[in-house]
Amino acid sequence: MKNLLKPILLHKMPQFSNNGVDVSILRLDLIHPVVSGNKWFKLQFYLQEAIVQHKKKIATFGGMYSNHIVATAFATKELGMGSIGFIRGNQLPQLSSTLQQAQEYGMDIHYIERNAYNYKEKIILDNHHPDNYWIMEGGYGILGAKGAAEILSGLNTSHYTHILCATGTGTMMAGLILNAEAHQQIIGISALKNNLSLETEIIQLLNEMGNKKDFTLLHDYHFGGYAKHPQKLIDFMRDIWETEKVPTDIVYTSKLLYATKDLIENNYFPKKSNLLLIHSGGLQGNLSLQPGRLPF
């Protein structure tokens, strides 16, 4: 699978660089058309362990437009393994484009009612099988964070003063914190509303990996909650495409870029700061929009 990945590219963001602050973006979205962005990094060590343990299927969790679900389905297919997706919510009359794609890659789909979905340990127990290897939603866990730490290993990023990323489970952010230089400040933009447990979940991963580096979480750029996308955000996504030719998604990257631009305009960063944004890839959420609403 790894041999299918393209090199990671760094792009300058000239329209963002303002008030003495320079901005670049790490284009993880370009490394693969399906297992794009941070998905491969978070999956890689889980998949290695599953192979060592002679497991035949990967079982995991996600929503109907989950990048993680599609990436897992594709990666397991490439490795000659099966996959099972436990999907949050009731079955709809028509499959989402994401789940349709996952099925085409051989994933078995099981729907879990939203309240029951919160009790993942029970789901795992009820669906126990010796051939199954379980990965938590979004790749959350030590192996996911250690995989995400490799995001900063491919290029020299030591000259950046701040590294910013969108956060869902916090797995990627924990990995970035783990591999960042001592002088670099890591800032996470929460994509979920009132996701106040996120800090605790990141700290838990860091403690288990023996890393206690400070980080910052900002909770004011969720635009109403997970995958909420008022017209103001859609307009911003269109502007970013027209000015920077960077595609963003309604769940994560658009909110990261919006937050960055707003913080720069409000002098959040000291002059001569050098910002690195992590484009975590995965545009699956955009498939829920009406065709033509975005220009990419």
Disulfide bonds with the S-S distance in Angstrom:
none
